Amino acid sequence: MVEAGETATEEEELAASLSAEVSNVALTLFAAGSVVDTLGEVVRLAVDTVEGCDYAGIFVVEGGVITTPVRTGDVVGEVDALQHRAGEGPCLDAITHGIPAYAEDLVDDPRWPAFAPQAAAHGMRSLLALPLSSKGIGALNLYASYPSAFGVIDRGRGILLASLAGIALTSARSHEDEERQTEHLRAALETRELIGQAQGILMERERITANQAFDILRRASQHLNRKLREVAQDLVETGERPDTGNGGTAAPT
């Protein structure tokens, strides 16, 4: 009974420790901000929290192209380049199939005959590739200089980190998309206001309609090969009528 009690206590302590670790990891990732910052935190946490992990990098898929935007060492970029050239490897498999791929020893792993021996020659013996999600957005790749470097607990921590990283990455991307949309909307509103000011100047000065004023700006934009916004801004700032290439006559009614 004493041994059972002690075992239960140890399990409870381990569960509490993992729970606190998960909370800290989640807070760190979701506080990172931008996509690049989020990915940077992921690889840093991987090296810090997964025992046996010497290096870490992330494959990210954008527009059908796989890149390694962040890594903890140059050797990661070199090994990733080997995968791209060979067209095979655990990281590519993790993205393609949406499941973890673990190479206990790359020296004699038959699954990737073109990639594995070259990676081992670069000093990488173990490689654990973990998909960030089932949607193929990327993979967290953990590298070790020793064979069989990642035990069951290490793989479990890695999977957990990759899952949180996938959620954080998706959130960061959505936030950046929203910011871009907001910026585009703001720029569109500013452009509309600027063109409206330019129209007002022309309407008052030349006693023409809003459509005629806009046509002057449009023809000037085409003649000068400049954006309509730039033509309107010049008019607002200088007060000079834009050159339409036809002697400055107003558009017909």
One Martini backbone bead per residue (centre of mass of N, CA, C, O) as a GRO file, in nm:
protein
  253
    1MET     BB    1   0.056   0.063  -0.018
    2VAL     BB    2   0.296   0.252  -0.010
    3GLU     BB    3   0.383   0.218  -0.303
    4ALA     BB    4   0.119   0.312  -0.428
    5GLY     BB    5   0.121   0.593  -0.297
    6GLU     BB    6   0.387   0.683  -0.419
    7THR     BB    7   0.305   0.651  -0.714
    8ALA     BB    8   0.069   0.848  -0.709
    9THR     BB    9   0.236   1.093  -0.629
   10GLU     BB   10   0.423   1.093  -0.872
   11GLU     BB   11   0.199   1.126  -1.085
   12GLU     BB   12   0.088   1.391  -0.976
   13GLU     BB   13   0.348   1.552  -1.007
   14LEU     BB   14   0.379   1.509  -1.311
   15ALA     BB   15   0.107   1.630  -1.394
   16ALA     BB   16   0.158   1.910  -1.269
   17SER     BB   17   0.413   1.972  -1.430
   18LEU     BB   18   0.289   1.948  -1.714
   19SER     BB   19   0.066   2.158  -1.675
   20ALA     BB   20   0.258   2.396  -1.622
   21GLU     BB   21   0.414   2.369  -1.886
   22VAL     BB   22   0.179   2.413  -2.080
   23SER     BB   23   0.100   2.693  -1.980
   24ASN     BB   24   0.371   2.832  -2.038
   25VAL     BB   25   0.384   2.771  -2.338
   26ALA     BB   26   0.119   2.903  -2.422
   27LEU     BB   27   0.184   3.189  -2.323
   28THR     BB   28   0.437   3.230  -2.497
   29LEU     BB   29   0.314   3.187  -2.781
   30PHE     BB   30   0.060   3.392  -2.759
   31ALA     BB   31   0.272   3.642  -2.694
   32ALA     BB   32   0.456   3.683  -2.948
   33GLY     BB   33   0.266   3.754  -3.221
   34SER     BB   34   0.416   3.706  -3.470
   35VAL     BB   35   0.504   3.458  -3.674
   36VAL     BB   36   0.812   3.469  -3.631
   37ASP     BB   37   0.803   3.485  -3.321
   38THR     BB   38   0.653   3.222  -3.276
   39LEU     BB   39   0.860   3.033  -3.412
   40GLY     BB   40   1.097   3.113  -3.231
   41GLU     BB   41   0.969   3.003  -2.967
   42VAL     BB   42   0.941   2.711  -3.050
   43VAL     BB   43   1.246   2.635  -3.088
   44ARG     BB   44   1.335   2.723  -2.809
   45LEU     BB   45   1.147   2.532  -2.645
   46ALA     BB   46   1.244   2.267  -2.761
   47VAL     BB   47   1.536   2.280  -2.649
   48ASP     BB   48   1.448   2.336  -2.343
   49THR     BB   49   1.214   2.085  -2.304
   50VAL     BB   50   1.357   1.868  -2.489
   51GLU     BB   51   1.514   1.599  -2.430
   52GLY     BB   52   1.789   1.571  -2.669
   53CYS     BB   53   1.763   1.849  -2.799
   54ASP     BB   54   1.984   2.041  -3.005
   55TYR     BB   55   1.782   2.106  -3.244
   56ALA     BB   56   1.565   2.343  -3.430
   57GLY     BB   57   1.285   2.346  -3.665
   58ILE     BB   58   1.076   2.489  -3.938
   59PHE     BB   59   0.822   2.395  -4.141
   60VAL     BB   60   0.668   2.596  -4.401
   61VAL     BB   61   0.354   2.641  -4.570
   62GLU     BB   62   0.346   2.853  -4.872
   63GLY     BB   63   0.210   2.824  -5.166
   64GLY     BB   64   0.353   2.523  -5.180
   65VAL     BB   65   0.600   2.623  -5.008
   66ILE     BB   66   0.898   2.520  -4.845
   67THR     BB   67   1.024   2.649  -4.536
   68THR     BB   68   1.293   2.788  -4.304
   69PRO     BB   69   1.250   3.056  -4.096
   70VAL     BB   70   1.349   2.880  -3.842
   71ARG     BB   71   1.648   2.831  -3.631
   72THR     BB   72   1.925   2.709  -3.408
   73GLY     BB   73   2.102   2.631  -3.673
   74ASP     BB   74   2.284   2.578  -3.959
   75VAL     BB   75   2.247   2.267  -3.975
   76VAL     BB   76   1.946   2.273  -4.028
   77GLY     BB   77   1.958   2.401  -4.309
   78GLU     BB   78   2.132   2.177  -4.434
   79VAL     BB   79   1.938   1.936  -4.380
   80ASP     BB   80   1.691   2.056  -4.520
   81ALA     BB   81   1.824   2.075  -4.800
   82LEU     BB   82   1.854   1.770  -4.835
   83GLN     BB   83   1.552   1.709  -4.849
   84HIS     BB   84   1.487   1.879  -5.095
   85ARG     BB   85   1.686   1.737  -5.292
   86ALA     BB   86   1.574   1.438  -5.234
   87GLY     BB   87   1.253   1.431  -5.166
   88GLU     BB   88   1.315   1.339  -4.859
   89GLY     BB   89   1.181   1.280  -4.528
   90PRO     BB   90   1.045   1.331  -4.220
   91CYS     BB   91   0.937   1.620  -4.262
   92LEU     BB   92   0.780   1.564  -4.523
   93ASP     BB   93   0.604   1.335  -4.405
   94ALA     BB   94   0.463   1.497  -4.180
   95ILE     BB   95   0.314   1.683  -4.378
   96THR     BB   96   0.181   1.480  -4.576
   97HIS     BB   97   0.050   1.276  -4.333
   98GLY     BB   98   0.010   1.404  -4.033
   99ILE     BB   99   0.257   1.251  -3.889
  100PRO     BB  100   0.489   1.130  -3.711
  101ALA     BB  101   0.857   1.126  -3.755
  102TYR     BB  102   1.102   0.870  -3.661
  103ALA     BB  103   1.459   0.877  -3.627
  104GLU     BB  104   1.679   0.699  -3.446
  105ASP     BB  105   1.886   0.623  -3.703
  106LEU     BB  106   2.037   0.761  -3.990
  107VAL     BB  107   2.253   0.556  -4.074
  108ASP     BB  108   2.012   0.293  -4.109
  109ASP     BB  109   1.763   0.424  -4.261
  110PRO     BB  110   1.550   0.294  -4.520
  111ARG     BB  111   1.332   0.526  -4.586
  112TRP     BB  112   1.595   0.736  -4.657
  113PRO     BB  113   1.849   0.677  -4.869
  114ALA     BB  114   1.932   0.976  -4.956
  115PHE     BB  115   1.920   1.136  -4.675
  116ALA     BB  116   2.027   0.991  -4.414
  117PRO     BB  117   2.344   0.972  -4.464
  118GLN     BB  118   2.382   1.281  -4.495
  119ALA     BB  119   2.280   1.365  -4.215
  120ALA     BB  120   2.487   1.196  -4.057
  121ALA     BB  121   2.736   1.348  -4.183
  122HIS     BB  122   2.624   1.617  -4.017
  123GLY     BB  123   2.557   1.484  -3.710
  124MET     BB  124   2.275   1.344  -3.749
  125ARG     BB  125   2.085   1.081  -3.583
  126SER     BB  126   1.824   1.226  -3.481
  127LEU     BB  127   1.465   1.255  -3.591
  128LEU     BB  128   1.184   1.473  -3.510
  129ALA     BB  129   0.869   1.490  -3.676
  130LEU     BB  130   0.605   1.745  -3.631
  131PRO     BB  131   0.301   1.828  -3.686
  132LEU     BB  132   0.108   2.119  -3.650
  133SER     BB  133  -0.108   1.975  -3.837
  134SER     BB  134  -0.350   1.822  -4.055
  135LYS     BB  135  -0.313   2.069  -4.289
  136GLY     BB  136  -0.006   2.123  -4.377
  137ILE     BB  137   0.157   2.391  -4.248
  138GLY     BB  138   0.373   2.204  -4.086
  139ALA     BB  139   0.692   2.146  -3.897
  140LEU     BB  140   0.849   2.006  -3.619
  141ASN     BB  141   1.212   1.987  -3.583
  142LEU     BB  142   1.416   1.742  -3.423
  143TYR     BB  143   1.762   1.736  -3.321
  144ALA     BB  144   2.029   1.484  -3.289
  145SER     BB  145   2.360   1.354  -3.212
  146TYR     BB  146   2.203   1.101  -3.108
  147PRO     BB  147   2.084   0.805  -3.074
  148SER     BB  148   1.786   0.764  -2.934
  149ALA     BB  149   1.698   1.061  -2.803
  150PHE     BB  150   1.377   0.997  -2.806
  151GLY     BB  151   1.153   0.943  -2.589
  152VAL     BB  152   0.839   0.919  -2.487
  153ILE     BB  153   0.831   1.190  -2.336
  154ASP     BB  154   0.963   1.358  -2.558
  155ARG     BB  155   0.748   1.300  -2.773
  156GLY     BB  156   0.511   1.411  -2.611
  157ARG     BB  157   0.618   1.700  -2.585
  158GLY     BB  158   0.647   1.753  -2.886
  159ILE     BB  159   0.350   1.717  -2.964
  160LEU     BB  160   0.241   1.936  -2.779
  161LEU     BB  161   0.408   2.169  -2.898
  162ALA     BB  162   0.305   2.142  -3.190
  163SER     BB  163   0.007   2.192  -3.130
  164LEU     BB  164   0.042   2.474  -3.006
  165ALA     BB  165   0.194   2.593  -3.250
  166GLY     BB  166  -0.035   2.561  -3.455
  167ILE     BB  167  -0.234   2.748  -3.310
  168ALA     BB  168  -0.049   2.998  -3.291
  169LEU     BB  169   0.006   3.027  -3.594
  170THR     BB  170  -0.285   3.061  -3.687
  171SER     BB  171  -0.337   3.311  -3.511
  172ALA     BB  172  -0.109   3.491  -3.625
  173ARG     BB  173  -0.205   3.487  -3.918
  174SER     BB  174  -0.485   3.606  -3.868
  175HIS     BB  175  -0.382   3.870  -3.746
  176GLU     BB  176  -0.224   3.963  -3.998
  177ASP     BB  177  -0.464   3.961  -4.191
  178GLU     BB  178  -0.628   4.172  -4.037
  179GLU     BB  179  -0.418   4.397  -4.056
  180ARG     BB  180  -0.410   4.410  -4.365
  181GLN     BB  181  -0.710   4.474  -4.405
  182THR     BB  182  -0.710   4.733  -4.238
  183GLU     BB  183  -0.495   4.880  -4.407
  184HIS     BB  184  -0.647   4.870  -4.676
  185LEU     BB  185  -0.896   5.023  -4.577
  186ARG     BB  186  -0.752   5.279  -4.487
  187ALA     BB  187  -0.626   5.345  -4.766
  188ALA     BB  188  -0.896   5.362  -4.919
  189LEU     BB  189  -1.017   5.595  -4.752
  190GLU     BB  190  -0.791   5.800  -4.805
  191THR     BB  191  -0.819   5.801  -5.111
  192ARG     BB  192  -1.112   5.891  -5.125
  193GLU     BB  193  -1.069   6.159  -4.973
  194LEU     BB  194  -0.855   6.280  -5.165
  195ILE     BB  195  -1.026   6.276  -5.422
  196GLY     BB  196  -1.252   6.451  -5.309
  197GLN     BB  197  -1.079   6.705  -5.269
  198ALA     BB  198  -0.995   6.736  -5.565
  199GLN     BB  199  -1.277   6.763  -5.678
  200GLY     BB  200  -1.359   7.014  -5.517
  201ILE     BB  201  -1.152   7.206  -5.639
  202LEU     BB  202  -1.245   7.177  -5.936
  203MET     BB  203  -1.543   7.250  -5.901
  204GLU     BB  204  -1.495   7.540  -5.790
  205ARG     BB  205  -1.297   7.654  -6.009
  206GLU     BB  206  -1.467   7.527  -6.288
  207ARG     BB  207  -1.766   7.464  -6.269
  208ILE     BB  208  -1.811   7.147  -6.210
  209THR     BB  209  -1.863   6.829  -6.186
  210ALA     BB  210  -1.783   6.539  -6.030
  211ASN     BB  211  -1.740   6.375  -6.292
  212GLN     BB  212  -1.553   6.577  -6.434
  213ALA     BB  213  -1.334   6.583  -6.216
  214PHE     BB  214  -1.268   6.283  -6.227
  215ASP     BB  215  -1.189   6.275  -6.530
  216ILE     BB  216  -0.942   6.451  -6.499
  217LEU     BB  217  -0.789   6.264  -6.310
  218ARG     BB  218  -0.791   6.015  -6.494
  219ARG     BB  219  -0.647   6.140  -6.742
  220ALA     BB  220  -0.392   6.223  -6.587
  221SER     BB  221  -0.309   5.943  -6.498
  222GLN     BB  222  -0.267   5.834  -6.787
  223HIS     BB  223  -0.074   6.052  -6.899
  224LEU     BB  224   0.141   6.031  -6.643
  225ASN     BB  225   0.158   5.745  -6.520
  226ARG     BB  226  -0.027   5.764  -6.254
  227LYS     BB  227  -0.175   5.756  -5.977
  228LEU     BB  228  -0.465   5.884  -5.869
  229ARG     BB  229  -0.368   5.958  -5.586
  230GLU     BB  230  -0.119   6.129  -5.675
  231VAL     BB  231  -0.272   6.340  -5.836
  232ALA     BB  232  -0.454   6.437  -5.602
  233GLN     BB  233  -0.225   6.517  -5.406
  234ASP     BB  234  -0.097   6.736  -5.580
  235LEU     BB  235  -0.346   6.917  -5.592
  236VAL     BB  236  -0.384   6.961  -5.286
  237GLU     BB  237  -0.082   7.072  -5.232
  238THR     BB  238  -0.060   7.289  -5.495
  239GLY     BB  239  -0.326   7.363  -5.689
  240GLU     BB  240  -0.260   7.220  -5.950
  241ARG     BB  241  -0.344   7.134  -6.253
  242PRO     BB  242  -0.365   6.858  -6.418
  243ASP     BB  243  -0.224   6.687  -6.679
  244THR     BB  244  -0.416   6.561  -6.972
  245GLY     BB  245  -0.306   6.632  -7.281
  246ASN     BB  246  -0.552   6.868  -7.380
  247GLY     BB  247  -0.500   7.170  -7.262
  248GLY     BB  248  -0.708   7.161  -7.000
  249THR     BB  249  -0.975   7.056  -7.064
  250ALA     BB  250  -1.275   6.979  -6.997
  251ALA     BB  251  -1.507   6.768  -6.959
  252PRO     BB  252  -1.775   6.661  -7.085
  253THR     BB  253  -2.117   6.643  -6.997
   0.00000   0.00000   0.00000
